[in-house]
Amino acid sequence: MNGAVALALALTAGQDTLHLGPGIHPGPLVIDRPTVVLGSPGAVVRGPGRGSVVEVRAAGSVVRGLRIERSGRDLGGDDAGVMVRADSVVLADLVIRDVLHGVYVRNARAVSLLRLDIAGPRGLPESETGNGIHLWSSRRVTVADSRIAHVRDGMFLEYADSVEVRDNRVEHVRFGLHYMFSHHNRFTRNVFTDNQAGAVIMNSNGVAVIDNVFAWNAGSRSYGLVLQTATAPVARGNLIVGNGIGVFFDNVIRGTFTGNVVAGNWLGLELFSNSEATRITGNAILANTFDASGGATAGAYTLCAAGRGNYWGAAAATGYDLDGDGVLDVSHRATSPLAEVARRRSGLRLFLGSPAARALEWAERTFPVFRLAGAEDPCPLAAPPEPAMLTRLPAAPAGAGGGRGAQGAASALVLAGGLAVLAVARRRRRR
């Protein structure tokens, strides 16, 4: 440890304040008694390239206003820019660079991570990268107003309960947010763009996903939101656009998915048959290459509750509401036969958007021959709900879809047209 920093910490008693001036302060910095560490503009704590740069062992400590860089790269040792091993710690206004994990919180309670700017080194294989924020066996953690990029997973929660994640932006990572065995958590108003998946919720109960943006996670097997072995998740008010697969439902028990916009994805909803009592209602689902696949098993999904289903752009464009009750007069088969073919045989996907294929799909819907089982909405909405988050859509990255070629460009074009149709439908409904 830097001799000056070590002496200053040794002289503190109780919770004193340590100011670090501009310049480079060699790490590691170990805080083993309650201390407030404040950095002046230009203050840098630079590690030796092994271990963690800053380690907080004392409850009630605060670290604010520093640039922290150059941790070790030992995944087995959980090297990090900041390692937190104490309760009631606040990290705020930190810039963290050239590290394995950005912040690692281990077995701690009531930790606040605020306004962090975390970016890992570029060009490394995924097996050699860490997570932006890693929470292990921790409770009541808040992550807010932070930006994370170029790490493995933006935020990884493992056995971490009662966590609030809000107003963050995560891009250019594998999974923006990754939950494993983490319960009763809430994430709101975050933006996840240009990742392999926006958020992945696995083996977790009671997670609330509210007012987030999952956009431009492009590629045929990329995802906006993954719900896998999740019990009682609530997803409401989210904008899920321009992804390979918008939302993936696998073994979702008593889930609620309502008030969301699912638009401009290659596949809007992928519905595995092993879910139970999961409600998908009041959403606007439009301008996807295919709106849905699967979902035929009785009791797995409910697409209509209290006489109200979802707004399907394709159905509303051709359907009728003769009695004016806001519900189309004919049920809507959301699952396309072509979607089932495309899901099983990826080599055919290039041809399934052709006019001939679309004509075949129209003919199959109009005069069913195969009648493949799939999700069906008994009460499709004639007009879309009022999703206020439409104005929060971030611009498509360079190359329309993160520079990922024709699929991203197609998503951007289809989405633009679909949202225009949605806007017109909303105006008509107000009249």
C-alpha positions as CSV (number, residue, x, y, z in Angstrom):
1,M,0.0,0.0,0.0
2,N,1.1,3.6,-0.6
3,G,3.0,4.7,2.5
4,A,1.2,8.0,2.8
5,V,-2.3,6.4,2.4
6,A,-1.4,3.7,4.9
7,L,-0.2,6.2,7.5
8,A,-3.4,8.3,7.0
9,L,-5.6,5.3,7.5
10,A,-3.6,4.2,10.6
11,L,-4.2,7.6,12.2
12,T,-8.0,7.7,11.7
13,A,-10.2,6.8,14.6
14,G,-13.9,6.1,14.2
15,Q,-15.2,7.3,10.9
16,D,-12.8,10.0,9.8
17,T,-12.4,11.5,6.3
18,L,-9.3,10.8,4.1
19,H,-8.8,13.2,1.1
20,L,-6.7,11.9,-1.8
21,G,-5.4,14.7,-4.0
22,P,-4.8,14.7,-7.7
23,G,-2.3,12.2,-9.0
24,I,-1.6,8.5,-8.9
25,H,-1.8,6.7,-5.6
26,P,-0.3,3.2,-5.8
27,G,-2.6,0.5,-4.5
28,P,-3.8,-1.8,-3.1
29,L,-5.8,0.3,-0.6
30,V,-7.3,-1.7,2.2
31,I,-9.9,0.0,4.4
32,D,-10.1,-1.9,7.7
33,R,-11.8,0.7,9.9
34,P,-14.8,3.0,9.2
35,T,-13.4,5.7,6.8
36,V,-14.7,8.2,4.3
37,V,-12.3,8.3,1.3
38,L,-12.8,11.3,-0.9
39,G,-10.9,11.8,-4.2
40,S,-10.2,15.2,-5.6
41,P,-10.5,15.6,-9.4
42,G,-7.7,13.7,-11.0
43,A,-7.2,11.3,-8.0
44,V,-6.3,7.8,-9.2
45,V,-5.7,4.6,-7.2
46,R,-3.7,2.3,-9.4
47,G,-3.2,-1.4,-8.4
48,P,-0.1,-3.4,-9.1
49,G,-1.9,-5.8,-11.5
50,R,-2.6,-8.4,-8.9
51,G,-5.4,-8.8,-6.4
52,S,-8.1,-6.1,-5.8
53,V,-7.2,-2.4,-6.1
54,V,-9.4,-1.3,-3.2
55,E,-10.7,-3.6,-0.5
56,V,-13.4,-2.4,2.0
57,R,-13.5,-4.4,5.2
58,A,-15.0,-1.9,7.6
59,A,-18.8,-1.4,7.9
60,G,-20.0,2.2,7.3
61,S,-17.2,3.2,5.0
62,V,-17.6,5.5,2.0
63,V,-15.4,5.7,-1.2
64,R,-16.2,8.5,-3.5
65,G,-14.8,10.5,-6.4
66,L,-11.8,8.2,-7.5
67,R,-10.6,6.6,-10.6
68,I,-9.6,3.0,-9.8
69,E,-7.6,0.9,-12.2
70,R,-5.4,-2.1,-12.8
71,S,-6.6,-5.0,-10.7
72,G,-5.3,-8.6,-11.1
73,R,-7.0,-11.0,-13.5
74,D,-7.4,-14.1,-11.3
75,L,-11.0,-15.3,-11.7
76,G,-10.4,-17.8,-8.9
77,G,-9.4,-15.0,-6.5
78,D,-12.3,-12.7,-7.6
79,D,-9.9,-9.8,-8.3
80,A,-11.8,-6.5,-8.6
81,G,-11.5,-2.8,-8.8
82,V,-13.3,-2.6,-5.5
83,M,-13.9,-5.6,-3.2
84,V,-16.6,-5.0,-0.6
85,R,-16.6,-7.3,2.4
86,A,-18.6,-5.2,4.9
87,D,-22.1,-3.9,5.6
88,S,-23.5,-0.4,5.0
89,V,-20.8,0.6,2.5
90,V,-21.3,3.4,-0.1
91,L,-19.4,3.5,-3.4
92,A,-20.2,6.6,-5.4
93,D,-18.9,8.6,-8.4
94,L,-16.1,6.1,-9.3
95,V,-14.5,5.5,-12.7
96,I,-13.2,1.9,-12.8
97,R,-11.0,0.7,-15.7
98,D,-8.6,-2.1,-16.6
99,V,-10.0,-4.6,-14.0
100,L,-11.4,-8.1,-13.9
101,H,-14.6,-7.5,-11.9
102,G,-15.5,-3.8,-11.5
103,V,-17.1,-4.1,-8.1
104,Y,-17.4,-7.4,-6.1
105,V,-19.8,-7.4,-3.1
106,R,-19.3,-10.5,-1.0
107,N,-21.6,-11.5,1.9
108,A,-22.6,-7.9,2.7
109,R,-25.8,-6.0,3.6
110,A,-27.1,-2.6,2.9
111,V,-24.5,-1.6,0.3
112,S,-25.1,1.4,-2.1
113,L,-23.4,1.5,-5.5
114,L,-24.1,4.9,-7.1
115,R,-23.0,6.6,-10.3
116,L,-20.3,4.1,-11.2
117,D,-18.6,4.1,-14.6
118,I,-17.2,0.7,-15.3
119,A,-15.5,-0.6,-18.4
120,G,-13.3,-3.6,-18.9
121,P,-10.5,-4.0,-21.4
122,R,-11.6,-4.7,-24.9
123,G,-10.6,-7.6,-27.1
124,L,-10.2,-10.3,-24.4
125,P,-12.0,-13.7,-24.8
126,E,-15.0,-14.1,-22.6
127,S,-13.3,-16.7,-20.5
128,E,-10.8,-14.1,-19.3
129,T,-13.3,-11.3,-18.4
130,G,-15.2,-10.6,-15.2
131,N,-18.5,-8.9,-14.4
132,G,-19.1,-5.2,-14.1
133,I,-20.9,-5.6,-10.7
134,H,-20.9,-9.0,-9.0
135,L,-23.1,-9.6,-5.9
136,W,-22.6,-12.8,-4.0
137,S,-24.7,-13.8,-0.9
138,S,-25.7,-10.2,-0.3
139,R,-28.9,-8.4,0.7
140,R,-30.5,-5.0,0.4
141,V,-28.0,-3.7,-2.2
142,T,-28.9,-0.7,-4.4
143,V,-27.3,-0.2,-7.8
144,A,-28.3,3.1,-9.4
145,D,-27.3,5.6,-12.1
146,S,-24.3,3.7,-13.4
147,R,-22.9,2.8,-16.8
148,I,-21.3,-0.5,-17.6
149,A,-19.6,-1.8,-20.8
150,H,-17.1,-4.3,-22.2
151,V,-17.2,-6.8,-19.4
152,R,-18.7,-10.4,-19.3
153,D,-22.0,-9.7,-17.6
154,G,-23.0,-6.2,-16.7
155,M,-24.5,-7.2,-13.3
156,F,-24.4,-10.7,-11.9
157,L,-26.5,-11.6,-8.9
158,E,-25.8,-14.9,-7.2
159,Y,-27.8,-15.7,-4.0
160,A,-28.5,-11.9,-3.7
161,D,-32.0,-11.0,-2.4
162,S,-33.9,-7.7,-2.0
163,V,-31.7,-5.9,-4.5
164,E,-32.8,-2.7,-6.3
165,V,-31.3,-2.0,-9.7
166,R,-32.5,1.3,-11.3
167,D,-31.6,3.9,-13.9
168,N,-28.5,2.1,-15.2
169,R,-27.2,1.7,-18.8
170,V,-25.4,-1.5,-19.8
171,E,-24.0,-2.2,-23.3
172,H,-21.5,-4.4,-25.2
173,V,-21.6,-7.3,-22.7
174,R,-22.8,-10.9,-22.7
175,F,-25.8,-10.5,-20.4
176,G,-26.8,-7.0,-19.2
177,L,-28.3,-8.4,-16.0
178,H,-27.9,-12.0,-14.8
179,Y,-29.9,-13.4,-11.9
180,M,-29.1,-16.8,-10.4
181,F,-30.9,-18.0,-7.2
182,S,-31.7,-14.4,-6.3
183,H,-35.2,-13.6,-5.0
184,H,-37.5,-10.6,-4.4
185,N,-35.4,-8.2,-6.5
186,R,-36.6,-5.2,-8.5
187,F,-35.0,-3.6,-11.5
188,T,-36.5,-0.5,-13.1
189,R,-35.8,2.2,-15.7
190,N,-32.6,0.5,-17.0
191,V,-31.4,0.5,-20.6
192,F,-29.8,-2.7,-22.0
193,T,-28.5,-2.3,-25.6
194,D,-26.2,-4.2,-28.0
195,N,-25.6,-7.2,-25.8
196,Q,-26.1,-11.0,-26.3
197,A,-29.1,-10.7,-23.9
198,G,-30.5,-7.7,-22.1
199,A,-31.5,-9.5,-18.9
200,V,-31.5,-13.2,-17.9
201,I,-33.5,-14.3,-14.8
202,M,-32.8,-17.9,-13.8
203,N,-33.8,-19.9,-10.8
204,S,-35.2,-16.8,-9.1
205,N,-38.5,-15.9,-7.4
206,G,-40.5,-12.7,-7.1
207,V,-38.4,-10.6,-9.5
208,A,-40.0,-7.3,-10.8
209,V,-39.0,-6.0,-14.2
210,I,-40.5,-2.6,-14.7
211,D,-40.1,0.2,-17.2
212,N,-36.8,-1.0,-18.7
213,V,-35.6,-0.8,-22.3
214,F,-34.2,-4.0,-24.0
215,A,-33.2,-2.8,-27.4
216,W,-30.9,-3.8,-30.3
217,N,-29.6,-6.9,-28.8
218,A,-29.3,-8.2,-32.3
219,G,-28.6,-11.5,-33.9
220,S,-30.8,-14.5,-34.5
221,R,-30.1,-16.0,-31.1
222,S,-29.8,-12.9,-29.0
223,Y,-32.5,-12.0,-26.4
224,G,-34.2,-9.0,-24.9
225,L,-35.4,-10.7,-21.7
226,V,-35.0,-14.3,-20.6
227,L,-37.3,-15.8,-17.9
228,Q,-36.0,-19.3,-17.1
229,T,-37.2,-21.3,-14.1
230,A,-38.6,-18.2,-12.6
231,T,-41.5,-18.1,-10.1
232,A,-43.9,-15.2,-9.9
233,P,-41.9,-12.7,-12.0
234,V,-43.7,-9.5,-13.0
235,A,-42.7,-7.7,-16.2
236,R,-44.5,-4.5,-16.8
237,G,-44.1,-1.4,-18.9
238,N,-40.9,-2.6,-20.7
239,L,-39.9,-1.7,-24.2
240,I,-38.4,-4.7,-26.0
241,V,-37.4,-3.9,-29.5
242,G,-34.9,-4.9,-32.2
243,N,-33.7,-8.1,-30.6
244,G,-33.3,-11.6,-32.1
245,I,-35.8,-13.0,-29.6
246,G,-37.8,-10.5,-27.6
247,V,-38.9,-12.5,-24.6
248,F,-38.0,-16.1,-23.8
249,F,-40.4,-18.0,-21.4
250,D,-39.1,-21.3,-20.1
251,N,-40.6,-22.9,-17.0
252,V,-42.2,-19.7,-15.8
253,I,-44.6,-20.3,-12.9
254,R,-47.4,-17.8,-12.2
255,G,-45.7,-15.0,-14.2
256,T,-47.3,-11.7,-15.2
257,F,-46.3,-10.0,-18.4
258,T,-48.4,-7.0,-19.1
259,G,-48.3,-3.4,-20.5
260,N,-45.1,-4.1,-22.5
261,V,-44.2,-3.2,-26.1
262,V,-42.6,-6.1,-28.0
263,A,-41.7,-4.8,-31.5
264,G,-39.2,-5.2,-34.3
265,N,-37.7,-8.4,-33.0
266,W,-37.0,-11.4,-35.2
267,L,-39.3,-13.5,-32.9
268,G,-41.4,-11.6,-30.4
269,L,-42.3,-14.3,-27.8
270,E,-40.8,-17.8,-27.5
271,L,-43.2,-19.7,-25.3
272,F,-42.0,-23.1,-24.0
273,S,-44.7,-25.5,-23.0
274,N,-43.4,-26.2,-19.5
275,S,-44.7,-22.9,-18.0
276,E,-47.7,-22.8,-15.7
277,A,-50.4,-20.1,-15.1
278,T,-48.4,-17.3,-16.7
279,R,-50.5,-14.4,-17.9
280,I,-49.6,-12.4,-21.0
281,T,-52.1,-9.6,-21.5
282,G,-52.4,-5.9,-22.3
283,N,-49.2,-5.8,-24.4
284,A,-48.5,-4.3,-27.8
285,I,-46.9,-7.0,-30.0
286,L,-46.2,-5.8,-33.5
287,A,-43.8,-5.4,-36.4
288,N,-41.8,-8.6,-35.4
289,T,-40.8,-10.9,-38.2
290,F,-42.7,-13.5,-36.2
291,D,-44.8,-12.6,-33.2
292,A,-44.7,-15.9,-31.3
293,S,-43.8,-19.5,-31.3
294,G,-45.0,-22.3,-29.0
295,G,-47.4,-21.8,-26.2
296,A,-50.0,-24.4,-27.0
297,T,-50.0,-26.4,-23.8
298,A,-53.2,-26.0,-21.8
299,G,-52.7,-24.1,-18.6
300,A,-49.2,-22.8,-19.5
301,Y,-50.2,-19.3,-20.7
302,T,-53.2,-17.1,-20.5
303,L,-53.5,-14.6,-23.3
304,C,-56.9,-13.2,-22.3
305,A,-58.1,-12.0,-18.9
306,A,-61.3,-10.3,-18.0
307,G,-62.1,-10.2,-21.7
308,R,-59.0,-8.3,-22.7
309,G,-56.0,-9.8,-24.6
310,N,-53.1,-8.2,-26.4
311,Y,-52.7,-5.8,-29.3
312,W,-51.3,-7.8,-32.3
313,G,-50.4,-5.4,-35.1
314,A,-50.9,-8.1,-37.8
315,A,-54.4,-9.0,-36.4
316,A,-55.5,-5.4,-35.9
317,A,-54.6,-4.5,-39.5
318,T,-57.0,-7.0,-41.0
319,G,-59.5,-7.7,-38.2
320,Y,-62.9,-6.2,-37.3
321,D,-64.4,-4.8,-34.2
322,L,-68.0,-4.5,-35.3
323,D,-69.6,-4.1,-31.9
324,G,-67.0,-1.4,-30.9
325,D,-66.0,-3.0,-27.6
326,G,-62.3,-2.6,-28.3
327,V,-61.8,-6.4,-28.9
328,L,-61.6,-8.0,-32.3
329,D,-64.5,-10.2,-33.3
330,V,-62.3,-13.2,-34.2
331,S,-59.6,-14.8,-32.0
332,H,-56.0,-14.4,-33.2
333,R,-53.6,-17.3,-33.7
334,A,-50.4,-15.7,-32.6
335,T,-48.1,-18.5,-33.5
336,S,-47.1,-18.6,-37.1
337,P,-46.4,-22.0,-38.8
338,L,-43.4,-20.4,-40.4
339,A,-42.1,-19.4,-37.0
340,E,-42.1,-23.0,-35.9
341,V,-40.2,-24.0,-39.1
342,A,-37.7,-21.2,-38.6
343,R,-37.1,-22.0,-34.9
344,R,-36.3,-25.6,-35.8
345,R,-34.4,-25.1,-39.0
346,S,-32.3,-22.0,-38.8
347,G,-30.9,-22.5,-42.3
348,L,-34.3,-21.7,-43.8
349,R,-34.7,-18.3,-42.1
350,L,-33.4,-16.3,-45.0
351,F,-36.2,-17.5,-47.2
352,L,-39.1,-17.2,-44.7
353,G,-39.4,-13.4,-45.1
354,S,-39.9,-13.7,-48.9
355,P,-43.3,-12.7,-50.5
356,A,-44.0,-16.3,-51.4
357,A,-43.5,-17.5,-47.8
358,R,-45.7,-14.7,-46.5
359,A,-48.4,-15.6,-49.0
360,L,-48.2,-19.2,-47.9
361,E,-48.6,-18.1,-44.3
362,W,-51.6,-15.9,-45.1
363,A,-53.2,-18.9,-47.0
364,E,-52.5,-21.2,-44.0
365,R,-54.2,-18.7,-41.6
366,T,-57.1,-18.2,-43.9
367,F,-57.7,-21.8,-44.9
368,P,-55.9,-23.9,-42.3
369,V,-54.5,-27.2,-43.5
370,F,-51.8,-28.1,-41.0
371,R,-53.4,-26.4,-38.0
372,L,-50.3,-26.5,-35.9
373,A,-50.9,-26.0,-32.2
374,G,-49.7,-22.7,-30.8
375,A,-50.6,-19.7,-28.8
376,E,-54.0,-18.2,-29.4
377,D,-55.4,-14.9,-28.1
378,P,-59.2,-15.3,-27.7
379,C,-59.8,-11.6,-27.3
380,P,-57.2,-9.6,-29.2
381,L,-57.3,-5.8,-28.8
382,A,-58.5,-3.6,-31.6
383,A,-56.2,-0.8,-30.5
384,P,-53.0,-0.7,-28.5
385,P,-52.7,0.0,-24.9
386,E,-51.0,3.2,-23.8
387,P,-47.4,2.4,-23.3
388,A,-45.8,5.7,-22.2
389,M,-42.3,4.3,-22.6
390,L,-42.3,4.5,-26.5
391,T,-40.5,7.9,-26.3
392,R,-37.6,6.1,-24.4
393,L,-36.5,4.0,-27.4
394,P,-32.7,4.6,-27.8
395,A,-31.5,5.1,-31.4
396,A,-30.3,2.1,-33.2
397,P,-26.5,1.6,-33.0
398,A,-24.3,2.2,-36.0
399,G,-25.3,-0.3,-38.8
400,A,-28.9,-0.6,-37.4
401,G,-28.6,-3.4,-34.8
402,G,-25.1,-3.0,-33.5
403,G,-23.5,-3.3,-36.9
404,R,-24.7,-6.9,-37.1
405,G,-25.6,-6.9,-40.7
406,A,-28.9,-7.6,-42.5
407,Q,-30.8,-8.9,-39.5
408,G,-30.2,-5.7,-37.6
409,A,-31.0,-3.5,-40.5
410,A,-34.2,-5.4,-41.2
411,S,-35.2,-5.1,-37.5
412,A,-34.7,-1.3,-37.7
413,L,-36.7,-0.9,-40.8
414,V,-39.6,-3.1,-39.7
415,L,-39.7,-1.5,-36.3
416,A,-39.8,2.0,-37.7
417,G,-42.9,1.1,-39.8
418,G,-44.5,-0.8,-36.9
419,L,-44.1,2.1,-34.5
420,A,-45.6,4.4,-37.1
421,V,-48.6,2.2,-37.3
422,L,-48.8,2.1,-33.5
423,A,-48.7,5.8,-33.3
424,V,-51.5,6.2,-35.8
425,A,-53.6,3.6,-34.0
426,R,-53.2,5.4,-30.7
427,R,-54.3,8.7,-32.3
428,R,-57.4,7.0,-33.8
429,R,-58.3,5.6,-30.4
430,R,-58.3,9.1,-28.8
431,R,-60.8,10.5,-31.3
